[in-house]
Every structure is written in structure tokens, then in C-alpha cells.
Amino acid sequence: MRSSLALAAVLALTACGGGSGGGNTTPPGSVPTPTPTPSGTGPASKYATPTFKITIPAPTGAATRRKPQFISSATQSITITLTADSAGTNPTTLAGNPATTNITFAVCSGGCTVNGPTSPAGSDSYTLTTYDAPNGTGNALDTNSGTFTIVSGADNTETITLNGIPAHITFGAVPNTFAAGTLNSTLIGNGGVAVTVADADGETITGTYANPVTISDPDTNGDGTTLLLASSSCPAPPAGNPASSPTQLTLTASTSAINFCYGGVAENPVTLIASAPGAPAGPSTFTPTLFAPVYVAGSGTPPSVVIGSNPPDIQLYATSGTGSTGSVNYSESGWTSAPYNQGLNAYANLVCSSGTSFSNYATVSSSPASGATTITVTATSSPTAGACPLTLWDGLTSGLTTTVLDSSYTTSGFTVDGRRRH
């Protein structure tokens, strides 16, 4: 079980004159018996046995309760390494450095005391790391480093908080039901997106992370998705969907949260990535609800050529002059509308009934209109009898529903039918 309810886990360091550190766990409240000072390191009065008081919290499933410190309940051993000291000794020459002690929740749930390595009096630096297997083996779970002042012949009490080592990262509820064209990105962002970070044994880390967690959003749409710290509000969507830079945040503790901002533009799915040193990437995909282009009622030009409205028919009956061309407007929510003002394109990419290309029937062009795109079809000088469809598309690759214009030519007319398909 993951320890999403991690109780306070503070290590207290005390040192008394003489002796070197042992490696055995002692019952709560007792102090380990010092072992002899290593030979060749000077008088015993210059060395001390640092003792560390540890409390391991119980695992729990109450994921909503968080405390500021963390020691994984999966801990089975701890390694304490003297890394530097003000006495000028080489810590690697001291016997018993590092000191490794086997500990478990059953022994240390109420607090227990373990020895650190033999340490000279003065300013000493230590690195503490817990593991999920005995004797300092298995997966590292928590770690931190600190420097303490040890005075021989006196009790010295200091504290150090271990930081959980990220191994598994998951996103909270990244919204994926927002429709393109939804402009209130601030409202979306205020929902927040929590990121859960767990150790190698799946326990949620509370407090500061030993390694920072990086959240990356590759979206370069100015009206697309953006990541901000939870203390920041989402910006208003810029006009015209300008290009922007990808966003990236670094989360340092379990109290960190991000605002997920979406400006409402129609776009392909965006994959967010969470990573930390030594932890596999945790992806989460945002897929907005997209819409197909739709005919703008009453936009047919000239009215005598454009017949109907759902769908409209462009009935061309001449190769030049009146009846040789017709136009209709199409709009798409979150794409052609403000503030995005993007255009649709017409593609002659479907099979013609005669097996020939669309250019044998007519030419097609598209141009911006107010909140829409105008699609214009013009008969060629000698149209070929038959039918040929066009696809109206916003250029995205996410498998949108598209709008199709069917083109046909007879001796009495050239008809373009607008219809929708999935």
C-alpha cells in the first residue's frame, strides 16, 4: 500500500563523547552502545557516536491527508554516511562509515534510535538514505544531506527531514472534455491539476522531493494549452492563435500544483509529460472536443446560383459570366471564430465519378470571411460531365469530422452539394 498519509518523520541527531557508531537498531528511547574508535584516528575524546532517532509512519489509503515530512513505511534499512568533517580527516578511512542499520515499521513506528558512523568532533556532514531491503540494498526510498556541529562530551540535538525519491509520477484529472471555442481559460485553469509522486514502493511522497519533478507541455499554439504555477491565473486567449513556446514547470514538493490553461483553439491532442531523474516518464493526454465545419446560413453568393441551405447547392450552368461561379461560407467553432480567425481549406482529394480530376469540372478557392471561410467554386471552360467531391478541412490530423462538397455537371447545370460525413 502506498503511504499517502505520511506522518511526521524527523531525524534527531545527538552525539556524546567517545566511541564510534554501531549498526544495530535499538528499542525506542534507548541509546546504542558506542563501539571502539578506529585505530590510527587519535584520542577517543575527539570522536563521537552520532545517534539518529527515527519514526516510520504507517501506510494508509487516505490520499487526501498530507503532512510536510516523509519516510516510506516500506523502509527496511538506513545508511548514514559521513561525507565531510572540519577535523580534516578522510571520512573513507574511518571504520564503520557508512553505517547501515536494518529498521522496520514494526520496530520504529513509535520511534527508534540508530547509530551513525564514527565522527570526529566539529562540523560534520552526513547523507542519510533509506532502502526497501535490508543492509542498504534494494530501492532507495528517501534521502537528504545535512551538516551538524558535534561537541564532544555533550548532547547535541539537531534535526533533518528526509526527502522522498520520486520513482512513479501520475497526473491528476487533466480536463479532456472542454470544447474548442471555450474562451474562459481562467475558469479551466482554476480547477488545477495535481501531480502525485510516489517512491519505488508506490507510496505517495509528502513534503519536499529529493529530485525535482518536471512537467512539460509541448503545445506551441498561442490559444492552446499552457502550464502555470497554481499561484498564477491563466491568461486571456490571444488573437489569431500566434505561435508560442512550449511551457515547462518544476515541482519541488507535494504541495506543488499546476494550472492547466486551455485557450479554446481546435487542435490535435496534446501530451503532457512528467519526469524526474530515475523515474519513468508519466504522460497524460488532453484531447479537446472538436467540431466539423458547418455552412453559414444565408451566405450563398450569388443567391440565384446557391440553392438551399442544409446543405447548400451551388448550381453552375455557364462556363463564363452569370452562373459560372458560386460561393458559400463555412465556420468551425474554435477555429474560424474569434479570437482564433483561422481558415478552412478545400481539397480535391476524393474520387470523381468519371475517374478524372476535379480540375476537369471546376476550380476551387478559399478566403477568410468574418468568423468564417468563403469557399468559391468556378466552372472550367469545358466542364466534364459527372460528379466530383471536395473535402473542407481545418488541416488538423486528429481525425475530425469533415464537410464534403459534391460537385456534378450536366448539360443543364453544375451542382455542388454540401454534406457532412464522419
Backbone torsions as a table, in degrees:
resi	resn	phi	psi	omega
1	MET	NA	146.6	178.2
2	ARG	-84.6	142.7	-180.0
3	SER	-91.6	77.0	179.1
4	SER	-75.6	-16.1	172.9
5	LEU	-109.0	86.0	-178.9
6	ALA	-95.1	120.7	179.2
7	LEU	-77.8	172.0	-178.7
8	ALA	-57.0	136.2	-179.0
9	ALA	-135.6	87.2	-176.2
10	VAL	-113.0	134.7	178.0
11	LEU	-97.4	125.7	176.7
12	ALA	-104.1	134.0	-177.4
13	LEU	-108.7	124.5	172.4
14	THR	-128.2	149.9	179.5
15	ALA	-140.4	139.8	175.2
16	CYS	-127.8	159.5	-171.2
17	GLY	-66.7	142.8	172.8
18	GLY	87.3	145.0	171.5
19	GLY	89.0	169.7	177.2
20	SER	-126.5	165.0	-172.8
21	GLY	-76.8	140.2	171.0
22	GLY	-92.6	-171.3	-176.6
23	GLY	-129.5	17.5	-175.7
24	ASN	-105.1	142.3	175.4
25	THR	-72.1	139.5	177.8
26	THR	-116.7	159.8	-180.0
27	PRO	-61.1	156.8	-179.7
28	PRO	-55.1	134.3	175.4
29	GLY	91.5	-16.0	179.9
30	SER	-94.1	167.6	-178.1
31	VAL	-119.2	131.7	-179.8
32	PRO	-60.3	148.6	177.6
33	THR	-78.6	125.5	-179.5
34	PRO	-61.0	147.3	174.1
35	THR	-103.7	162.3	-173.6
36	PRO	-58.4	149.1	175.5
37	THR	-68.0	138.7	178.6
38	PRO	-58.9	143.0	179.7
39	SER	-65.6	147.6	176.0
40	GLY	83.6	7.2	-177.9
41	THR	-110.3	6.3	174.9
42	GLY	102.3	-178.2	-177.4
43	PRO	-59.5	146.6	-178.1
44	ALA	-62.0	-28.0	-177.6
45	SER	-65.8	-14.8	-179.9
46	LYS	-88.5	-2.2	-176.6
47	TYR	-123.4	156.0	-178.5
48	ALA	-140.4	159.0	174.6
49	THR	-104.0	103.5	177.9
50	PRO	-72.7	136.9	177.0
51	THR	-118.1	139.5	-176.0
52	PHE	-117.3	125.7	178.3
53	LYS	-94.6	127.0	-172.0
54	ILE	-125.8	138.5	170.0
55	THR	-124.9	124.4	179.3
56	ILE	-102.5	123.7	-178.6
57	PRO	-75.8	158.2	177.1
58	ALA	-78.7	149.7	173.6
59	PRO	-70.4	152.0	179.5
60	THR	-156.0	158.8	179.0
61	GLY	-99.7	5.7	-178.5
62	ALA	-78.8	84.2	-170.8
63	ALA	-68.7	-16.7	-175.1
64	THR	-87.0	-12.2	-178.9
65	ARG	-96.6	126.9	-176.8
66	ARG	-132.2	142.1	176.1
67	LYS	-119.2	162.9	-172.1
68	PRO	-79.0	-11.4	178.5
69	GLN	-122.0	167.5	-172.5
70	PHE	-154.2	130.6	161.4
71	ILE	-134.2	128.6	-176.4
72	SER	-65.3	136.2	177.5
73	SER	-71.7	-8.5	176.4
74	ALA	-83.5	2.0	-176.8
75	THR	-62.6	132.7	175.6
76	GLN	-124.0	-10.9	176.2
77	SER	-160.2	159.5	177.0
78	ILE	-135.9	138.3	177.1
79	THR	-113.9	126.9	179.2
80	ILE	-116.4	119.8	-174.2
81	THR	-118.1	125.7	170.3
82	LEU	-78.5	118.8	-175.1
83	THR	-104.4	-24.3	-179.8
84	ALA	-163.3	155.3	176.9
85	ASP	-151.5	158.9	-177.5
86	SER	-81.8	-7.5	179.8
87	ALA	-78.6	-10.6	177.6
88	GLY	84.2	12.1	178.0
89	THR	-80.6	163.3	173.9
90	ASN	-93.3	108.1	-174.8
91	PRO	-56.8	-26.0	-178.1
92	THR	-71.5	-13.8	-179.8
93	THR	-90.1	-8.3	-177.9
94	LEU	-83.3	129.2	178.6
95	ALA	-63.6	142.4	177.6
96	GLY	80.0	11.7	177.2
97	ASN	-112.9	117.8	3.7
98	PRO	-79.2	161.5	176.4
99	ALA	-101.1	125.8	-179.0
100	THR	-116.3	131.7	-177.8
101	THR	-129.4	134.7	175.3
102	ASN	-83.9	126.9	-179.7
103	ILE	-137.4	154.3	178.1
104	THR	-140.0	165.8	177.2
105	PHE	-61.3	-38.4	-177.8
106	ALA	-60.6	-34.6	-177.7
107	VAL	-86.9	-38.7	-169.5
108	CYS	-109.3	13.5	179.9
109	SER	-65.6	-28.3	177.7
110	GLY	-102.2	2.3	-178.8
111	GLY	110.0	134.9	176.2
112	CYS	-147.0	166.1	-176.4
113	THR	-123.2	133.0	178.3
114	VAL	-127.5	155.3	178.7
115	ASN	-84.3	143.8	166.6
116	GLY	-92.6	-174.2	179.8
117	PRO	-78.0	160.4	174.0
118	THR	-51.9	131.6	-174.1
119	SER	-138.2	134.3	176.1
120	PRO	-72.0	152.0	176.0
121	ALA	-63.3	150.1	-178.8
122	GLY	123.7	-153.4	179.9
123	SER	-90.8	115.0	-176.3
124	ASP	-120.6	141.0	179.0
125	SER	-111.4	136.7	-178.1
126	TYR	-130.2	151.7	167.3
127	THR	-119.8	127.6	-179.7
128	LEU	-114.1	132.1	-179.9
129	THR	-139.7	132.2	175.9
130	THR	-100.6	155.6	-177.5
131	TYR	-134.1	158.8	-179.6
132	ASP	-95.3	15.1	175.6
133	ALA	-140.4	158.8	-178.9
134	PRO	-64.6	159.9	171.0
135	ASN	61.9	31.8	176.3
136	GLY	70.0	30.6	179.3
137	THR	-116.3	176.1	-179.6
138	GLY	85.4	-150.3	-177.8
139	ASN	-89.6	134.3	173.3
140	ALA	-71.3	133.4	-175.3
141	LEU	-109.9	-45.1	-176.8
142	ASP	-139.6	152.2	178.7
143	THR	-160.7	158.6	170.4
144	ASN	-173.9	162.1	178.5
145	SER	-127.1	149.1	178.7
146	GLY	-157.2	160.3	178.4
147	THR	-118.4	130.7	-175.7
148	PHE	-130.4	155.1	177.1
149	THR	-100.7	121.4	-179.6
150	ILE	-110.3	122.7	177.8
151	VAL	-108.5	122.2	-179.4
152	SER	-62.9	141.7	177.1
153	GLY	78.2	11.6	-179.2
154	ALA	-140.3	155.1	173.6
155	ASP	-83.3	128.9	-178.3
156	ASN	-121.7	117.6	-177.4
157	THR	-112.6	120.7	176.4
158	GLU	-134.1	167.6	178.5
159	THR	-129.4	151.2	174.3
160	ILE	-144.8	137.2	179.9
161	THR	-105.0	125.9	177.8
162	LEU	-77.0	145.6	179.2
163	ASN	-109.2	131.2	179.9
164	GLY	-66.4	142.6	-179.5
165	ILE	-93.4	115.3	-178.3
166	PRO	-62.8	133.5	175.9
167	ALA	-131.9	-26.4	179.4
168	HIS	-136.5	133.3	-177.8
169	ILE	-129.5	131.0	177.2
170	THR	-133.5	149.5	177.2
171	PHE	-87.2	155.0	168.5
172	GLY	-78.5	-153.9	-175.7
173	ALA	-78.1	94.5	172.5
174	VAL	-77.2	122.4	-176.2
175	PRO	-62.9	138.4	179.0
176	ASN	-137.4	15.6	-179.2
177	THR	-115.9	6.8	179.7
178	PHE	-73.7	132.2	-177.5
179	ALA	-81.9	143.4	172.3
180	ALA	-56.3	139.2	-177.0
181	GLY	96.3	-4.6	175.2
182	THR	-75.4	112.2	-170.7
183	LEU	-89.0	-20.2	-172.7
184	ASN	-81.6	71.8	-177.4
185	SER	-67.4	-28.2	178.8
186	THR	-62.8	-41.3	177.8
187	LEU	-62.0	-41.0	178.3
188	ILE	-63.3	-46.7	-176.7
189	GLY	-63.8	-34.4	-177.5
190	ASN	-65.4	-13.9	175.7
191	GLY	-67.4	-28.8	178.3
192	GLY	72.8	155.6	175.5
193	VAL	-132.9	112.5	178.0
194	ALA	-82.1	148.9	176.6
195	VAL	-119.9	122.7	-179.2
196	THR	-97.8	127.7	-178.8
197	VAL	-117.8	128.1	-177.4
198	ALA	-121.7	158.8	177.2
199	ASP	-83.1	-173.6	-175.4
200	ALA	-64.5	-20.1	179.4
201	ASP	-101.8	13.2	173.8
202	GLY	82.5	10.7	179.4
203	GLU	-88.7	133.1	-179.6
204	THR	-64.1	129.3	178.8
205	ILE	-83.7	129.5	173.6
206	THR	-112.7	151.9	-176.5
207	GLY	87.8	-155.0	-176.8
208	THR	-77.9	141.2	176.5
209	TYR	-84.0	142.0	176.5
210	ALA	-64.7	-34.3	175.9
211	ASN	-124.1	136.5	179.8
212	PRO	-66.0	150.5	178.6
213	VAL	-105.1	126.6	-178.2
214	THR	-103.7	129.1	176.5
215	ILE	-111.1	125.2	-176.3
216	SER	-121.7	136.7	175.5
217	ASP	-122.8	113.3	-174.0
218	PRO	-80.6	-1.2	-172.5
219	ASP	-62.5	128.8	178.0
220	THR	-110.4	11.6	174.7
221	ASN	-82.9	127.1	179.1
222	GLY	-62.0	-28.0	178.1
223	ASP	-103.8	16.7	-179.2
224	GLY	-94.5	-135.2	-176.4
225	THR	-97.6	149.5	180.0
226	THR	-145.7	144.6	175.6
227	LEU	-108.2	133.6	176.9
228	LEU	-136.3	155.5	172.6
229	LEU	-62.3	150.3	-174.3
230	ALA	-61.2	-19.3	179.5
231	SER	-78.5	-7.6	-178.6
232	SER	-108.0	144.6	177.0
233	SER	-90.0	151.8	179.0
234	CYS	-70.5	142.3	-179.3
235	PRO	-78.1	162.9	173.1
236	ALA	-71.1	144.5	-179.3
237	PRO	-60.2	132.4	176.7
238	PRO	-74.7	159.8	-179.8
239	ALA	-78.0	139.0	171.9
240	GLY	82.1	7.1	178.5
241	ASN	50.1	58.4	-179.1
242	PRO	-69.0	158.6	177.0
243	ALA	-66.7	143.0	179.3
244	SER	-136.7	172.7	179.8
245	SER	-90.9	148.5	174.1
246	PRO	-58.8	153.7	178.7
247	THR	-109.2	151.5	-178.6
248	GLN	-149.4	136.3	179.1
249	LEU	-126.7	150.1	174.8
250	THR	-114.5	120.0	179.3
251	LEU	-101.0	131.3	-174.0
252	THR	-110.8	-10.6	-176.1
253	ALA	-154.0	166.2	-178.9
254	SER	-67.9	-15.9	177.4
255	THR	-82.0	-7.5	-179.5
256	SER	-72.7	144.0	175.6
257	ALA	-146.8	161.0	-179.6
258	ILE	-124.2	152.7	169.6
259	ASN	-96.5	127.2	176.8
260	PHE	-98.5	113.4	-175.8
261	CYS	-106.1	136.2	177.3
262	TYR	-132.5	122.5	-175.9
263	GLY	-85.1	-3.1	172.3
264	GLY	94.8	1.3	-178.8
265	VAL	-73.1	145.5	173.3
266	ALA	-68.9	124.2	-176.9
267	GLU	-154.2	163.9	177.1
268	ASN	-68.7	161.1	178.2
269	PRO	-55.1	143.7	-179.6
270	VAL	-114.3	127.1	-179.3
271	THR	-101.6	117.0	175.5
272	LEU	-86.7	143.4	-178.1
273	ILE	-124.9	130.3	173.6
274	ALA	-112.5	133.4	-177.6
275	SER	-149.3	158.2	174.5
276	ALA	-152.2	153.8	178.5
277	PRO	-53.6	125.1	179.1
278	GLY	82.9	-2.3	-179.8
279	ALA	-113.3	135.6	177.9
280	PRO	-65.0	150.0	-179.1
281	ALA	-65.0	138.8	176.7
282	GLY	-112.1	106.8	-177.2
283	PRO	-89.9	156.8	171.2
284	SER	-147.5	133.9	-173.4
285	THR	-109.7	131.5	174.7
286	PHE	-103.1	123.6	-179.1
287	THR	-126.3	100.9	-178.8
288	PRO	-70.3	157.6	174.3
289	THR	-76.7	124.1	-175.6
290	LEU	-111.4	161.9	-176.1
291	PHE	-126.9	151.9	175.8
292	ALA	-81.9	156.5	173.1
293	PRO	-62.6	144.3	179.1
294	VAL	-129.0	149.9	178.6
295	TYR	-69.0	135.1	176.1
296	VAL	-87.1	110.1	-175.3
297	ALA	-55.6	137.0	176.7
298	GLY	78.3	10.8	-176.4
299	SER	-95.6	2.2	-177.8
300	GLY	-65.0	136.0	179.1
301	THR	-139.0	130.9	-11.9
302	PRO	-75.2	154.5	-177.3
303	PRO	-57.7	-30.3	-177.7
304	SER	-71.0	-19.3	-178.8
305	VAL	-98.5	-35.8	-178.4
306	VAL	-90.1	116.6	-175.1
307	ILE	-111.6	134.3	176.7
308	GLY	78.5	-179.5	-178.4
309	SER	-141.3	-14.4	-175.1
310	ASN	-144.6	78.1	-1.0
311	PRO	-89.7	169.8	177.2
312	PRO	-78.4	152.8	174.6
313	ASP	-115.6	125.0	173.8
314	ILE	-96.1	106.9	-174.7
315	GLN	-101.5	100.8	179.5
316	LEU	-93.2	130.7	-177.3
317	TYR	-130.9	12.5	177.2
318	ALA	-145.8	154.6	177.9
319	THR	-92.6	-7.5	174.8
320	SER	-159.0	156.1	179.2
321	GLY	73.5	-151.7	-177.2
322	THR	-58.8	129.8	177.9
323	GLY	89.1	0.6	-178.6
324	SER	-89.1	-12.6	-178.1
325	THR	-147.3	155.4	176.8
326	GLY	-155.9	152.4	-177.2
327	SER	-134.5	147.5	173.3
328	VAL	-137.9	154.3	178.3
329	ASN	-103.8	140.8	175.5
330	TYR	-127.6	143.0	178.2
331	SER	-126.8	158.5	177.0
332	GLU	-140.1	124.3	179.8
333	SER	-61.7	131.0	-179.5
334	GLY	82.7	4.7	-177.7
335	TRP	-133.1	-64.7	-179.8
336	THR	-84.3	-20.7	-176.8
337	SER	-76.1	163.1	176.2
338	ALA	-70.6	146.6	4.5
339	PRO	-92.0	11.4	-171.8
340	TYR	-77.4	-48.3	173.7
341	ASN	55.5	42.5	177.4
342	GLN	-93.6	158.7	-176.2
343	GLY	-105.3	154.4	172.5
344	LEU	-95.2	156.3	177.6
345	ASN	-122.4	150.4	176.4
346	ALA	-108.1	127.6	-176.5
347	TYR	-119.9	130.7	174.4
348	ALA	-90.6	66.2	-172.0
349	ASN	-112.0	11.1	-179.4
350	LEU	-111.7	164.3	-172.6
351	VAL	-75.6	130.7	175.7
352	CYS	-85.2	149.3	-176.4
353	SER	-63.4	-31.6	-179.1
354	SER	-88.0	-4.2	-177.6
355	GLY	82.5	-0.4	178.9
356	THR	-96.4	174.4	-177.5
357	SER	-82.3	162.8	179.9
358	PHE	-60.9	-29.6	-178.0
359	SER	-62.3	-17.7	175.8
360	ASN	-77.1	-13.8	-179.6
361	TYR	-102.1	-52.4	-173.0
362	ALA	-164.6	176.1	170.9
363	THR	-113.1	156.3	-179.1
364	VAL	-135.3	144.8	177.2
365	SER	-143.6	161.6	177.6
366	SER	-135.1	147.8	-179.5
367	SER	-150.7	152.3	-178.8
368	PRO	-63.6	146.8	171.9
369	ALA	-132.6	179.0	-179.3
370	SER	-70.1	101.4	-179.1
371	GLY	70.8	13.4	-176.7
372	ALA	-153.3	-176.4	175.0
373	THR	-127.1	133.3	178.2
374	THR	-90.6	124.6	177.1
375	ILE	-104.5	121.9	-177.3
376	THR	-117.3	128.2	178.1
377	VAL	-115.1	131.3	-178.4
378	THR	-128.7	131.0	-179.1
379	ALA	-66.1	147.1	174.2
380	THR	-79.1	176.0	-177.3
381	SER	-65.0	-34.7	179.0
382	SER	-138.1	78.0	-177.0
383	PRO	-59.0	141.8	176.2
384	THR	-85.5	137.9	178.2
385	ALA	-64.2	142.7	179.5
386	GLY	135.1	-162.4	-178.3
387	ALA	-136.7	147.3	179.5
388	CYS	-150.9	125.0	-176.7
389	PRO	-91.1	158.2	173.0
390	LEU	-118.9	150.5	174.0
391	THR	-109.6	128.2	173.1
392	LEU	-98.2	128.2	-169.0
393	TRP	-148.1	149.5	178.5
394	ASP	-90.1	-2.0	177.3
395	GLY	89.7	-0.6	177.6
396	LEU	-78.9	162.1	-174.9
397	THR	-113.3	18.4	-174.0
398	SER	-93.5	17.5	175.9
399	GLY	73.7	42.6	179.9
400	LEU	-67.2	156.8	164.7
401	THR	-67.9	133.0	-178.5
402	THR	-112.4	166.3	174.0
403	THR	-107.5	135.4	-177.1
404	VAL	-114.9	135.5	171.4
405	LEU	-106.3	120.4	176.9
406	ASP	-91.6	127.8	-179.5
407	SER	-109.3	133.4	176.7
408	SER	-140.9	153.1	-178.6
409	TYR	-136.6	129.1	174.1
410	THR	-129.7	-179.9	179.3
411	THR	-66.4	-19.3	-178.6
412	SER	-103.0	-10.3	-179.1
413	GLY	175.9	167.0	179.2
414	PHE	-123.1	114.4	-171.4
415	THR	-113.2	133.4	173.9
416	VAL	-115.8	114.3	-178.9
417	ASP	-102.0	129.4	176.2
418	GLY	-94.7	123.2	177.2
419	ARG	-141.9	164.3	-178.0
420	ARG	-111.2	150.2	176.1
421	ARG	-142.6	165.5	177.1
422	HIS	-111.6	NA	NA
